Amino acid sequence: MNVTINGAAHEVPQGTTVAQAVRRLTPATAGVAVAVNDEVVSRGSWESTPLADRDRIEVLTAVQGG
């Protein structure tokens, strides 16, 4: 199935979860926020939230700096 992650097309297997999509992009375990089709998905729901064909996923990571 095809999804868009941070503006780029990705082919992912049927049943891919939000958590699996996040792991494709970043090894970070903290400071990460996710929205699917403009709806924020709480971290506690990532493992149980499946993606659907043509979903739009935005993965945002916090950046420290000065």
PDBQT receptor file of N, H, CA, C and O in Angstrom, charges set to zero:
ATOM      1  N   MET A   1       0.854  -1.170   0.000  1.00  0.00    +0.000 N 
ATOM      2  CA  MET A   1       0.000   0.000   0.000  1.00  0.00    +0.000 C 
ATOM      3  C   MET A   1       0.898   1.230   0.000  1.00  0.00    +0.000 C 
ATOM      4  O   MET A   1       2.038   1.171   0.459  1.00  0.00    +0.000 OA
ATOM      5  N   ASN A   2       0.396   2.320  -0.502  1.00  0.00    +0.000 N 
ATOM      6  H   ASN A   2      -0.531   2.368  -0.875  1.00  0.00    +0.000 HD
ATOM      7  CA  ASN A   2       1.163   3.554  -0.613  1.00  0.00    +0.000 C 
ATOM      8  C   ASN A   2       0.717   4.556   0.442  1.00  0.00    +0.000 C 
ATOM      9  O   ASN A   2      -0.475   4.804   0.619  1.00  0.00    +0.000 OA
ATOM     10  N   VAL A   3       1.697   5.128   1.141  1.00  0.00    +0.000 N 
ATOM     11  H   VAL A   3       2.666   4.927   0.998  1.00  0.00    +0.000 HD
ATOM     12  CA  VAL A   3       1.434   6.192   2.107  1.00  0.00    +0.000 C 
ATOM     13  C   VAL A   3       2.433   7.308   1.856  1.00  0.00    +0.000 C 
ATOM     14  O   VAL A   3       3.450   7.104   1.192  1.00  0.00    +0.000 OA
ATOM     15  N   THR A   4       2.145   8.476   2.382  1.00  0.00    +0.000 N 
ATOM     16  H   THR A   4       1.319   8.642   2.921  1.00  0.00    +0.000 HD
ATOM     17  CA  THR A   4       3.061   9.599   2.283  1.00  0.00    +0.000 C 
ATOM     18  C   THR A   4       3.558   9.916   3.678  1.00  0.00    +0.000 C 
ATOM     19  O   THR A   4       2.770  10.212   4.577  1.00  0.00    +0.000 OA
ATOM     20  N   ILE A   5       4.881   9.851   3.858  1.00  0.00    +0.000 N 
ATOM     21  H   ILE A   5       5.521   9.610   3.129  1.00  0.00    +0.000 HD
ATOM     22  CA  ILE A   5       5.486  10.134   5.156  1.00  0.00    +0.000 C 
ATOM     23  C   ILE A   5       6.377  11.354   4.992  1.00  0.00    +0.000 C 
ATOM     24  O   ILE A   5       7.352  11.331   4.241  1.00  0.00    +0.000 OA
ATOM     25  N   ASN A   6       6.029  12.415   5.701  1.00  0.00    +0.000 N 
ATOM     26  H   ASN A   6       5.237  12.434   6.310  1.00  0.00    +0.000 HD
ATOM     27  CA  ASN A   6       6.768  13.683   5.614  1.00  0.00    +0.000 C 
ATOM     28  C   ASN A   6       6.948  14.139   4.171  1.00  0.00    +0.000 C 
ATOM     29  O   ASN A   6       8.014  14.618   3.784  1.00  0.00    +0.000 OA
ATOM     30  N   GLY A   7       5.892  13.983   3.387  1.00  0.00    +0.000 N 
ATOM     31  H   GLY A   7       5.026  13.595   3.701  1.00  0.00    +0.000 HD
ATOM     32  CA  GLY A   7       5.895  14.483   2.022  1.00  0.00    +0.000 C 
ATOM     33  C   GLY A   7       6.482  13.555   0.979  1.00  0.00    +0.000 C 
ATOM     34  O   GLY A   7       6.463  13.878  -0.209  1.00  0.00    +0.000 OA
ATOM     35  N   ALA A   8       7.009  12.401   1.395  1.00  0.00    +0.000 N 
ATOM     36  H   ALA A   8       7.024  12.139   2.360  1.00  0.00    +0.000 HD
ATOM     37  CA  ALA A   8       7.611  11.463   0.453  1.00  0.00    +0.000 C 
ATOM     38  C   ALA A   8       6.783  10.186   0.382  1.00  0.00    +0.000 C 
ATOM     39  O   ALA A   8       6.309   9.686   1.402  1.00  0.00    +0.000 OA
ATOM     40  N   ALA A   9       6.614   9.664  -0.824  1.00  0.00    +0.000 N 
ATOM     41  H   ALA A   9       6.999  10.069  -1.653  1.00  0.00    +0.000 HD
ATOM     42  CA  ALA A   9       5.850   8.440  -1.017  1.00  0.00    +0.000 C 
ATOM     43  C   ALA A   9       6.640   7.239  -0.502  1.00  0.00    +0.000 C 
ATOM     44  O   ALA A   9       7.848   7.132  -0.714  1.00  0.00    +0.000 OA
ATOM     45  N   HIS A  10       5.933   6.343   0.177  1.00  0.00    +0.000 N 
ATOM     46  H   HIS A  10       4.952   6.430   0.350  1.00  0.00    +0.000 HD
ATOM     47  CA  HIS A  10       6.536   5.107   0.686  1.00  0.00    +0.000 C 
ATOM     48  C   HIS A  10       5.589   3.956   0.404  1.00  0.00    +0.000 C 
ATOM     49  O   HIS A  10       4.373   4.084   0.550  1.00  0.00    +0.000 OA
ATOM     50  N   GLU A  11       6.153   2.840   0.001  1.00  0.00    +0.000 N 
ATOM     51  H   GLU A  11       7.140   2.735  -0.118  1.00  0.00    +0.000 HD
ATOM     52  CA  GLU A  11       5.396   1.603  -0.148  1.00  0.00    +0.000 C 
ATOM     53  C   GLU A  11       5.593   0.824   1.148  1.00  0.00    +0.000 C 
ATOM     54  O   GLU A  11       6.725   0.511   1.518  1.00  0.00    +0.000 OA
ATOM     55  N   VAL A  12       4.502   0.511   1.837  1.00  0.00    +0.000 N 
ATOM     56  H   VAL A  12       3.582   0.766   1.536  1.00  0.00    +0.000 HD
ATOM     57  CA  VAL A  12       4.574  -0.228   3.098  1.00  0.00    +0.000 C 
ATOM     58  C   VAL A  12       3.617  -1.414   3.026  1.00  0.00    +0.000 C 
ATOM     59  O   VAL A  12       2.622  -1.368   2.302  1.00  0.00    +0.000 OA
ATOM     60  N   PRO A  13       3.915  -2.477   3.776  1.00  0.00    +0.000 N 
ATOM     61  CA  PRO A  13       3.022  -3.637   3.769  1.00  0.00    +0.000 C 
ATOM     62  C   PRO A  13       1.676  -3.319   4.420  1.00  0.00    +0.000 C 
ATOM     63  O   PRO A  13       1.584  -2.471   5.308  1.00  0.00    +0.000 OA
ATOM     64  N   GLN A  14       0.650  -4.008   3.967  1.00  0.00    +0.000 N 
ATOM     65  H   GLN A  14       0.725  -4.697   3.245  1.00  0.00    +0.000 HD
ATOM     66  CA  GLN A  14      -0.670  -3.903   4.597  1.00  0.00    +0.000 C 
ATOM     67  C   GLN A  14      -0.521  -4.211   6.081  1.00  0.00    +0.000 C 
ATOM     68  O   GLN A  14       0.211  -5.131   6.445  1.00  0.00    +0.000 OA
ATOM     69  N   GLY A  15      -1.197  -3.462   6.942  1.00  0.00    +0.000 N 
ATOM     70  H   GLY A  15      -1.791  -2.714   6.647  1.00  0.00    +0.000 HD
ATOM     71  CA  GLY A  15      -1.128  -3.692   8.379  1.00  0.00    +0.000 C 
ATOM     72  C   GLY A  15      -0.017  -2.942   9.086  1.00  0.00    +0.000 C 
ATOM     73  O   GLY A  15       0.141  -3.079  10.299  1.00  0.00    +0.000 OA
ATOM     74  N   THR A  16       0.765  -2.142   8.347  1.00  0.00    +0.000 N 
ATOM     75  H   THR A  16       0.637  -2.031   7.362  1.00  0.00    +0.000 HD
ATOM     76  CA  THR A  16       1.810  -1.341   8.969  1.00  0.00    +0.000 C 
ATOM     77  C   THR A  16       1.183  -0.385   9.974  1.00  0.00    +0.000 C 
ATOM     78  O   THR A  16       0.157   0.237   9.698  1.00  0.00    +0.000 OA
ATOM     79  N   THR A  17       1.812  -0.275  11.144  1.00  0.00    +0.000 N 
ATOM     80  H   THR A  17       2.645  -0.781  11.368  1.00  0.00    +0.000 HD
ATOM     81  CA  THR A  17       1.294   0.606  12.184  1.00  0.00    +0.000 C 
ATOM     82  C   THR A  17       2.033   1.938  12.174  1.00  0.00    +0.000 C 
ATOM     83  O   THR A  17       3.067   2.093  11.524  1.00  0.00    +0.000 OA
ATOM     84  N   VAL A  18       1.481   2.886  12.904  1.00  0.00    +0.000 N 
ATOM     85  H   VAL A  18       0.641   2.760  13.432  1.00  0.00    +0.000 HD
ATOM     86  CA  VAL A  18       2.145   4.181  13.074  1.00  0.00    +0.000 C 
ATOM     87  C   VAL A  18       3.541   3.965  13.658  1.00  0.00    +0.000 C 
ATOM     88  O   VAL A  18       4.502   4.589  13.209  1.00  0.00    +0.000 OA
ATOM     89  N   ALA A  19       3.657   3.090  14.653  1.00  0.00    +0.000 N 
ATOM     90  H   ALA A  19       2.876   2.584  15.018  1.00  0.00    +0.000 HD
ATOM     91  CA  ALA A  19       4.960   2.835  15.287  1.00  0.00    +0.000 C 
ATOM     92  C   ALA A  19       5.984   2.345  14.267  1.00  0.00    +0.000 C 
ATOM     93  O   ALA A  19       7.135   2.781  14.292  1.00  0.00    +0.000 OA
ATOM     94  N   GLN A  20       5.588   1.456  13.384  1.00  0.00    +0.000 N 
ATOM     95  H   GLN A  20       4.653   1.102  13.364  1.00  0.00    +0.000 HD
ATOM     96  CA  GLN A  20       6.507   0.948  12.366  1.00  0.00    +0.000 C 
ATOM     97  C   GLN A  20       6.914   2.043  11.390  1.00  0.00    +0.000 C 
ATOM     98  O   GLN A  20       8.067   2.092  10.963  1.00  0.00    +0.000 OA
ATOM     99  N   ALA A  21       5.996   2.907  11.037  1.00  0.00    +0.000 N 
ATOM    100  H   ALA A  21       5.059   2.868  11.383  1.00  0.00    +0.000 HD
ATOM    101  CA  ALA A  21       6.318   4.018  10.148  1.00  0.00    +0.000 C 
ATOM    102  C   ALA A  21       7.317   4.965  10.804  1.00  0.00    +0.000 C 
ATOM    103  O   ALA A  21       8.249   5.439  10.154  1.00  0.00    +0.000 OA
ATOM    104  N   VAL A  22       7.123   5.239  12.084  1.00  0.00    +0.000 N 
ATOM    105  H   VAL A  22       6.366   4.854  12.612  1.00  0.00    +0.000 HD
ATOM    106  CA  VAL A  22       8.044   6.121  12.801  1.00  0.00    +0.000 C 
ATOM    107  C   VAL A  22       9.444   5.516  12.817  1.00  0.00    +0.000 C 
ATOM    108  O   VAL A  22      10.429   6.220  12.599  1.00  0.00    +0.000 OA
ATOM    109  N   ARG A  23       9.533   4.217  13.075  1.00  0.00    +0.000 N 
ATOM    110  H   ARG A  23       8.732   3.645  13.253  1.00  0.00    +0.000 HD
ATOM    111  CA  ARG A  23      10.843   3.549  13.127  1.00  0.00    +0.000 C 
ATOM    112  C   ARG A  23      11.547   3.578  11.775  1.00  0.00    +0.000 C 
ATOM    113  O   ARG A  23      12.774   3.493  11.723  1.00  0.00    +0.000 OA
ATOM    114  N   ARG A  24      10.801   3.695  10.687  1.00  0.00    +0.000 N 
ATOM    115  H   ARG A  24       9.804   3.764  10.730  1.00  0.00    +0.000 HD
ATOM    116  CA  ARG A  24      11.424   3.807   9.354  1.00  0.00    +0.000 C 
ATOM    117  C   ARG A  24      12.201   5.112   9.220  1.00  0.00    +0.000 C 
ATOM    118  O   ARG A  24      13.172   5.190   8.467  1.00  0.00    +0.000 OA
ATOM    119  N   LEU A  25      11.768   6.138   9.956  1.00  0.00    +0.000 N 
ATOM    120  H   LEU A  25      10.980   6.075  10.568  1.00  0.00    +0.000 HD
ATOM    121  CA  LEU A  25      12.357   7.462   9.796  1.00  0.00    +0.000 C 
ATOM    122  C   LEU A  25      13.369   7.841  10.856  1.00  0.00    +0.000 C 
ATOM    123  O   LEU A  25      14.345   8.533  10.566  1.00  0.00    +0.000 OA
ATOM    124  N   THR A  26      13.148   7.394  12.082  1.00  0.00    +0.000 N 
ATOM    125  H   THR A  26      12.356   6.832  12.318  1.00  0.00    +0.000 HD
ATOM    126  CA  THR A  26      14.016   7.864  13.160  1.00  0.00    +0.000 C 
ATOM    127  C   THR A  26      14.151   6.811  14.251  1.00  0.00    +0.000 C 
ATOM    128  O   THR A  26      13.183   6.127  14.584  1.00  0.00    +0.000 OA
ATOM    129  N   PRO A  27      15.344   6.684  14.801  1.00  0.00    +0.000 N 
ATOM    130  CA  PRO A  27      15.523   5.786  15.939  1.00  0.00    +0.000 C 
ATOM    131  C   PRO A  27      15.141   6.463  17.255  1.00  0.00    +0.000 C 
ATOM    132  O   PRO A  27      15.152   5.826  18.308  1.00  0.00    +0.000 OA
ATOM    133  N   ALA A  28      14.808   7.739  17.198  1.00  0.00    +0.000 N 
ATOM    134  H   ALA A  28      14.799   8.256  16.342  1.00  0.00    +0.000 HD
ATOM    135  CA  ALA A  28      14.481   8.497  18.413  1.00  0.00    +0.000 C 
ATOM    136  C   ALA A  28      13.282   7.877  19.119  1.00  0.00    +0.000 C 
ATOM    137  O   ALA A  28      12.314   7.460  18.484  1.00  0.00    +0.000 OA
ATOM    138  N   THR A  29      13.365   7.827  20.439  1.00  0.00    +0.000 N 
ATOM    139  H   THR A  29      14.151   8.166  20.956  1.00  0.00    +0.000 HD
ATOM    140  CA  THR A  29      12.265   7.296  21.226  1.00  0.00    +0.000 C 
ATOM    141  C   THR A  29      11.586   8.394  22.042  1.00  0.00    +0.000 C 
ATOM    142  O   THR A  29      10.534   8.162  22.637  1.00  0.00    +0.000 OA
ATOM    143  N   ALA A  30      12.172   9.572  22.071  1.00  0.00    +0.000 N 
ATOM    144  H   ALA A  30      13.026   9.761  21.587  1.00  0.00    +0.000 HD
ATOM    145  CA  ALA A  30      11.593  10.698  22.807  1.00  0.00    +0.000 C 
ATOM    146  C   ALA A  30      11.574  11.917  21.895  1.00  0.00    +0.000 C 
ATOM    147  O   ALA A  30      12.357  12.014  20.951  1.00  0.00    +0.000 OA
ATOM    148  N   GLY A  31      10.687  12.827  22.183  1.00  0.00    +0.000 N 
ATOM    149  H   GLY A  31      10.051  12.748  22.950  1.00  0.00    +0.000 HD
ATOM    150  CA  GLY A  31      10.621  14.063  21.409  1.00  0.00    +0.000 C 
ATOM    151  C   GLY A  31      10.065  13.886  20.015  1.00  0.00    +0.000 C 
ATOM    152  O   GLY A  31      10.405  14.646  19.109  1.00  0.00    +0.000 OA
ATOM    153  N   VAL A  32       9.205  12.881  19.830  1.00  0.00    +0.000 N 
ATOM    154  H   VAL A  32       8.929  12.263  20.566  1.00  0.00    +0.000 HD
ATOM    155  CA  VAL A  32       8.627  12.605  18.519  1.00  0.00    +0.000 C 
ATOM    156  C   VAL A  32       7.106  12.764  18.611  1.00  0.00    +0.000 C 
ATOM    157  O   VAL A  32       6.481  12.282  19.556  1.00  0.00    +0.000 OA
ATOM    158  N   ALA A  33       6.524  13.436  17.632  1.00  0.00    +0.000 N 
ATOM    159  H   ALA A  33       7.031  13.827  16.864  1.00  0.00    +0.000 HD
ATOM    160  CA  ALA A  33       5.069  13.584  17.530  1.00  0.00    +0.000 C 
ATOM    161  C   ALA A  33       4.640  13.111  16.150  1.00  0.00    +0.000 C 
ATOM    162  O   ALA A  33       5.377  13.249  15.174  1.00  0.00    +0.000 OA
ATOM    163  N   VAL A  34       3.433  12.549  16.084  1.00  0.00    +0.000 N 
ATOM    164  H   VAL A  34       2.835  12.437  16.878  1.00  0.00    +0.000 HD
ATOM    165  CA  VAL A  34       2.937  12.003  14.816  1.00  0.00    +0.000 C 
ATOM    166  C   VAL A  34       1.505  12.458  14.578  1.00  0.00    +0.000 C 
ATOM    167  O   VAL A  34       0.681  12.491  15.492  1.00  0.00    +0.000 OA
ATOM    168  N   ALA A  35       1.232  12.809  13.325  1.00  0.00    +0.000 N 
ATOM    169  H   ALA A  35       1.902  12.782  12.582  1.00  0.00    +0.000 HD
ATOM    170  CA  ALA A  35      -0.139  13.085  12.889  1.00  0.00    +0.000 C 
ATOM    171  C   ALA A  35      -0.415  12.228  11.654  1.00  0.00    +0.000 C 
ATOM    172  O   ALA A  35       0.435  12.096  10.772  1.00  0.00    +0.000 OA
ATOM    173  N   VAL A  36      -1.597  11.658  11.605  1.00  0.00    +0.000 N 
ATOM    174  H   VAL A  36      -2.287  11.765  12.321  1.00  0.00    +0.000 HD
ATOM    175  CA  VAL A  36      -2.044  10.889  10.449  1.00  0.00    +0.000 C 
ATOM    176  C   VAL A  36      -3.265  11.609   9.892  1.00  0.00    +0.000 C 
ATOM    177  O   VAL A  36      -4.277  11.773  10.573  1.00  0.00    +0.000 OA
ATOM    178  N   ASN A  37      -3.146  12.027   8.655  1.00  0.00    +0.000 N 
ATOM    179  H   ASN A  37      -2.324  11.894   8.101  1.00  0.00    +0.000 HD
ATOM    180  CA  ASN A  37      -4.233  12.775   8.000  1.00  0.00    +0.000 C 
ATOM    181  C   ASN A  37      -4.666  13.965   8.862  1.00  0.00    +0.000 C 
ATOM    182  O   ASN A  37      -5.855  14.209   9.064  1.00  0.00    +0.000 OA
ATOM    183  N   ASP A  38      -3.674  14.689   9.359  1.00  0.00    +0.000 N 
ATOM    184  H   ASP A  38      -2.708  14.490   9.195  1.00  0.00    +0.000 HD
ATOM    185  CA  ASP A  38      -3.860  15.914  10.141  1.00  0.00    +0.000 C 
ATOM    186  C   ASP A  38      -4.452  15.689  11.532  1.00  0.00    +0.000 C 
ATOM    187  O   ASP A  38      -4.876  16.651  12.173  1.00  0.00    +0.000 OA
ATOM    188  N   GLU A  39      -4.493  14.452  12.013  1.00  0.00    +0.000 N 
ATOM    189  H   GLU A  39      -4.149  13.671  11.492  1.00  0.00    +0.000 HD
ATOM    190  CA  GLU A  39      -4.993  14.135  13.353  1.00  0.00    +0.000 C 
ATOM    191  C   GLU A  39      -3.812  13.614  14.180  1.00  0.00    +0.000 C 
ATOM    192  O   GLU A  39      -3.167  12.641  13.790  1.00  0.00    +0.000 OA
ATOM    193  N   VAL A  40      -3.529  14.249  15.305  1.00  0.00    +0.000 N 
ATOM    194  H   VAL A  40      -4.053  15.040  15.621  1.00  0.00    +0.000 HD
ATOM    195  CA  VAL A  40      -2.437  13.804  16.169  1.00  0.00    +0.000 C 
ATOM    196  C   VAL A  40      -2.772  12.425  16.732  1.00  0.00    +0.000 C 
ATOM    197  O   VAL A  40      -3.896  12.168  17.163  1.00  0.00    +0.000 OA
ATOM    198  N   VAL A  41      -1.769  11.545  16.718  1.00  0.00    +0.000 N 
ATOM    199  H   VAL A  41      -0.856  11.754  16.367  1.00  0.00    +0.000 HD
ATOM    200  CA  VAL A  41      -1.918  10.198  17.268  1.00  0.00    +0.000 C 
ATOM    201  C   VAL A  41      -1.075  10.136  18.535  1.00  0.00    +0.000 C 
ATOM    202  O   VAL A  41       0.135  10.357  18.488  1.00  0.00    +0.000 OA
ATOM    203  N   SER A  42      -1.709   9.835  19.670  1.00  0.00    +0.000 N 
ATOM    204  H   SER A  42      -2.692   9.655  19.709  1.00  0.00    +0.000 HD
ATOM    205  CA  SER A  42      -0.970   9.779  20.933  1.00  0.00    +0.000 C 
ATOM    206  C   SER A  42       0.027   8.622  20.910  1.00  0.00    +0.000 C 
ATOM    207  O   SER A  42      -0.217   7.588  20.289  1.00  0.00    +0.000 OA
ATOM    208  N   ARG A  43       1.147   8.813  21.592  1.00  0.00    +0.000 N 
ATOM    209  H   ARG A  43       1.346   9.653  22.096  1.00  0.00    +0.000 HD
ATOM    210  CA  ARG A  43       2.208   7.801  21.602  1.00  0.00    +0.000 C 
ATOM    211  C   ARG A  43       1.665   6.442  22.048  1.00  0.00    +0.000 C 
ATOM    212  O   ARG A  43       2.073   5.414  21.509  1.00  0.00    +0.000 OA
ATOM    213  N   GLY A  44       0.779   6.421  22.995  1.00  0.00    +0.000 N 
ATOM    214  H   GLY A  44       0.448   7.257  23.433  1.00  0.00    +0.000 HD
ATOM    215  CA  GLY A  44       0.222   5.169  23.486  1.00  0.00    +0.000 C 
ATOM    216  C   GLY A  44      -0.581   4.406  22.450  1.00  0.00    +0.000 C 
ATOM    217  O   GLY A  44      -0.845   3.217  22.625  1.00  0.00    +0.000 OA
ATOM    218  N   SER A  45      -0.970   5.072  21.374  1.00  0.00    +0.000 N 
ATOM    219  H   SER A  45      -0.755   6.039  21.232  1.00  0.00    +0.000 HD
ATOM    220  CA  SER A  45      -1.770   4.438  20.316  1.00  0.00    +0.000 C 
ATOM    221  C   SER A  45      -0.948   4.039  19.095  1.00  0.00    +0.000 C 
ATOM    222  O   SER A  45      -1.484   3.409  18.182  1.00  0.00    +0.000 OA
ATOM    223  N   TRP A  46       0.313   4.381  19.052  1.00  0.00    +0.000 N 
ATOM    224  H   TRP A  46       0.748   4.893  19.793  1.00  0.00    +0.000 HD
ATOM    225  CA  TRP A  46       1.115   4.119  17.856  1.00  0.00    +0.000 C 
ATOM    226  C   TRP A  46       1.124   2.648  17.470  1.00  0.00    +0.000 C 
ATOM    227  O   TRP A  46       0.929   2.321  16.299  1.00  0.00    +0.000 OA
ATOM    228  N   GLU A  47       1.346   1.753  18.432  1.00  0.00    +0.000 N 
ATOM    229  H   GLU A  47       1.505   2.019  19.383  1.00  0.00    +0.000 HD
ATOM    230  CA  GLU A  47       1.454   0.319  18.130  1.00  0.00    +0.000 C 
ATOM    231  C   GLU A  47       0.137  -0.266  17.641  1.00  0.00    +0.000 C 
ATOM    232  O   GLU A  47       0.140  -1.242  16.890  1.00  0.00    +0.000 OA
ATOM    233  N   SER A  48      -0.972   0.301  18.046  1.00  0.00    +0.000 N 
ATOM    234  H   SER A  48      -0.974   1.094  18.656  1.00  0.00    +0.000 HD
ATOM    235  CA  SER A  48      -2.276  -0.263  17.710  1.00  0.00    +0.000 C 
ATOM    236  C   SER A  48      -3.011   0.497  16.603  1.00  0.00    +0.000 C 
ATOM    237  O   SER A  48      -4.155   0.174  16.281  1.00  0.00    +0.000 OA
ATOM    238  N   THR A  49      -2.354   1.511  16.019  1.00  0.00    +0.000 N 
ATOM    239  H   THR A  49      -1.426   1.774  16.281  1.00  0.00    +0.000 HD
ATOM    240  CA  THR A  49      -3.000   2.298  14.966  1.00  0.00    +0.000 C 
ATOM    241  C   THR A  49      -2.456   1.880  13.600  1.00  0.00    +0.000 C 
ATOM    242  O   THR A  49      -1.321   2.209  13.255  1.00  0.00    +0.000 OA
ATOM    243  N   PRO A  50      -3.266   1.156  12.823  1.00  0.00    +0.000 N 
ATOM    244  CA  PRO A  50      -2.806   0.742  11.495  1.00  0.00    +0.000 C 
ATOM    245  C   PRO A  50      -2.941   1.885  10.492  1.00  0.00    +0.000 C 
ATOM    246  O   PRO A  50      -3.809   2.750  10.615  1.00  0.00    +0.000 OA
ATOM    247  N   LEU A  51      -2.075   1.862   9.519  1.00  0.00    +0.000 N 
ATOM    248  H   LEU A  51      -1.370   1.160   9.419  1.00  0.00    +0.000 HD
ATOM    249  CA  LEU A  51      -2.160   2.835   8.430  1.00  0.00    +0.000 C 
ATOM    250  C   LEU A  51      -3.025   2.259   7.314  1.00  0.00    +0.000 C 
ATOM    251  O   LEU A  51      -3.162   1.043   7.181  1.00  0.00    +0.000 OA
ATOM    252  N   ALA A  52      -3.600   3.142   6.525  1.00  0.00    +0.000 N 
ATOM    253  H   ALA A  52      -3.489   4.130   6.633  1.00  0.00    +0.000 HD
ATOM    254  CA  ALA A  52      -4.415   2.735   5.378  1.00  0.00    +0.000 C 
ATOM    255  C   ALA A  52      -3.788   3.300   4.109  1.00  0.00    +0.000 C 
ATOM    256  O   ALA A  52      -3.016   4.257   4.158  1.00  0.00    +0.000 OA
ATOM    257  N   ASP A  53      -4.125   2.703   2.986  1.00  0.00    +0.000 N 
ATOM    258  H   ASP A  53      -4.753   1.925   2.946  1.00  0.00    +0.000 HD
ATOM    259  CA  ASP A  53      -3.623   3.174   1.704  1.00  0.00    +0.000 C 
ATOM    260  C   ASP A  53      -3.914   4.667   1.542  1.00  0.00    +0.000 C 
ATOM    261  O   ASP A  53      -5.022   5.132   1.810  1.00  0.00    +0.000 OA
ATOM    262  N   ARG A  54      -2.910   5.393   1.106  1.00  0.00    +0.000 N 
ATOM    263  H   ARG A  54      -2.010   5.015   0.888  1.00  0.00    +0.000 HD
ATOM    264  CA  ARG A  54      -2.970   6.836   0.836  1.00  0.00    +0.000 C 
ATOM    265  C   ARG A  54      -3.025   7.708   2.082  1.00  0.00    +0.000 C 
ATOM    266  O   ARG A  54      -3.321   8.899   1.978  1.00  0.00    +0.000 OA
ATOM    267  N   ASP A  55      -2.746   7.146   3.267  1.00  0.00    +0.000 N 
ATOM    268  H   ASP A  55      -2.506   6.179   3.352  1.00  0.00    +0.000 HD
ATOM    269  CA  ASP A  55      -2.652   7.976   4.465  1.00  0.00    +0.000 C 
ATOM    270  C   ASP A  55      -1.486   8.945   4.330  1.00  0.00    +0.000 C 
ATOM    271  O   ASP A  55      -0.492   8.659   3.663  1.00  0.00    +0.000 OA
ATOM    272  N   ARG A  56      -1.629  10.100   4.977  1.00  0.00    +0.000 N 
ATOM    273  H   ARG A  56      -2.437  10.333   5.519  1.00  0.00    +0.000 HD
ATOM    274  CA  ARG A  56      -0.561  11.106   5.040  1.00  0.00    +0.000 C 
ATOM    275  C   ARG A  56      -0.063  11.166   6.478  1.00  0.00    +0.000 C 
ATOM    276  O   ARG A  56      -0.815  11.511   7.389  1.00  0.00    +0.000 OA
ATOM    277  N   ILE A  57       1.208  10.829   6.677  1.00  0.00    +0.000 N 
ATOM    278  H   ILE A  57       1.819  10.549   5.937  1.00  0.00    +0.000 HD
ATOM    279  CA  ILE A  57       1.788  10.773   8.009  1.00  0.00    +0.000 C 
ATOM    280  C   ILE A  57       2.851  11.851   8.128  1.00  0.00    +0.000 C 
ATOM    281  O   ILE A  57       3.720  11.983   7.266  1.00  0.00    +0.000 OA
ATOM    282  N   GLU A  58       2.771  12.607   9.187  1.00  0.00    +0.000 N 
ATOM    283  H   GLU A  58       2.065  12.500   9.887  1.00  0.00    +0.000 HD
ATOM    284  CA  GLU A  58       3.798  13.603   9.490  1.00  0.00    +0.000 C 
ATOM    285  C   GLU A  58       4.476  13.180  10.794  1.00  0.00    +0.000 C 
ATOM    286  O   GLU A  58       3.822  13.021  11.825  1.00  0.00    +0.000 OA
ATOM    287  N   VAL A  59       5.791  13.002  10.729  1.00  0.00    +0.000 N 
ATOM    288  H   VAL A  59       6.321  13.132   9.891  1.00  0.00    +0.000 HD
ATOM    289  CA  VAL A  59       6.576  12.624  11.898  1.00  0.00    +0.000 C 
ATOM    290  C   VAL A  59       7.470  13.814  12.214  1.00  0.00    +0.000 C 
ATOM    291  O   VAL A  59       8.305  14.215  11.403  1.00  0.00    +0.000 OA
ATOM    292  N   LEU A  60       7.283  14.366  13.394  1.00  0.00    +0.000 N 
ATOM    293  H   LEU A  60       6.604  14.040  14.052  1.00  0.00    +0.000 HD
ATOM    294  CA  LEU A  60       8.037  15.545  13.816  1.00  0.00    +0.000 C 
ATOM    295  C   LEU A  60       8.925  15.189  14.995  1.00  0.00    +0.000 C 
ATOM    296  O   LEU A  60       8.481  14.539  15.942  1.00  0.00    +0.000 OA
ATOM    297  N   THR A  61      10.179  15.615  14.938  1.00  0.00    +0.000 N 
ATOM    298  H   THR A  61      10.540  16.143  14.170  1.00  0.00    +0.000 HD
ATOM    299  CA  THR A  61      11.090  15.367  16.042  1.00  0.00    +0.000 C 
ATOM    300  C   THR A  61      11.551  16.697  16.615  1.00  0.00    +0.000 C 
ATOM    301  O   THR A  61      11.796  17.659  15.886  1.00  0.00    +0.000 OA
ATOM    302  N   ALA A  62      11.662  16.729  17.931  1.00  0.00    +0.000 N 
ATOM    303  H   ALA A  62      11.463  15.948  18.523  1.00  0.00    +0.000 HD
ATOM    304  CA  ALA A  62      12.142  17.942  18.609  1.00  0.00    +0.000 C 
ATOM    305  C   ALA A  62      13.638  18.076  18.344  1.00  0.00    +0.000 C 
ATOM    306  O   ALA A  62      14.372  17.089  18.310  1.00  0.00    +0.000 OA
ATOM    307  N   VAL A  63      14.065  19.309  18.159  1.00  0.00    +0.000 N 
ATOM    308  H   VAL A  63      13.469  20.111  18.187  1.00  0.00    +0.000 HD
ATOM    309  CA  VAL A  63      15.465  19.601  17.909  1.00  0.00    +0.000 C 
ATOM    310  C   VAL A  63      15.952  20.570  18.974  1.00  0.00    +0.000 C 
ATOM    311  O   VAL A  63      15.340  21.613  19.206  1.00  0.00    +0.000 OA
ATOM    312  N   GLN A  64      17.058  20.216  19.620  1.00  0.00    +0.000 N 
ATOM    313  H   GLN A  64      17.554  19.369  19.432  1.00  0.00    +0.000 HD
ATOM    314  CA  GLN A  64      17.641  21.135  20.593  1.00  0.00    +0.000 C 
ATOM    315  C   GLN A  64      18.674  21.991  19.896  1.00  0.00    +0.000 C 
ATOM    316  O   GLN A  64      19.310  21.576  18.927  1.00  0.00    +0.000 OA
ATOM    317  N   GLY A  65      18.820  23.171  20.403  1.00  0.00    +0.000 N 
ATOM    318  H   GLY A  65      18.303  23.508  21.190  1.00  0.00    +0.000 HD
ATOM    319  CA  GLY A  65      19.823  24.049  19.821  1.00  0.00    +0.000 C 
ATOM    320  C   GLY A  65      19.876  25.346  20.575  1.00  0.00    +0.000 C 
ATOM    321  O   GLY A  65      19.132  25.573  21.529  1.00  0.00    +0.000 OA
ATOM    322  N   GLY A  66      20.755  26.174  20.135  1.00  0.00    +0.000 N 
ATOM    323  H   GLY A  66      21.360  25.989  19.360  1.00  0.00    +0.000 HD
ATOM    324  CA  GLY A  66      20.921  27.422  20.852  1.00  0.00    +0.000 C 
ATOM    325  C   GLY A  66      20.838  28.606  19.995  1.00  0.00    +0.000 C 
ATOM    326  O   GLY A  66      20.962  29.731  20.481  1.00  0.00    +0.000 OA
TER     327      GLY A  66
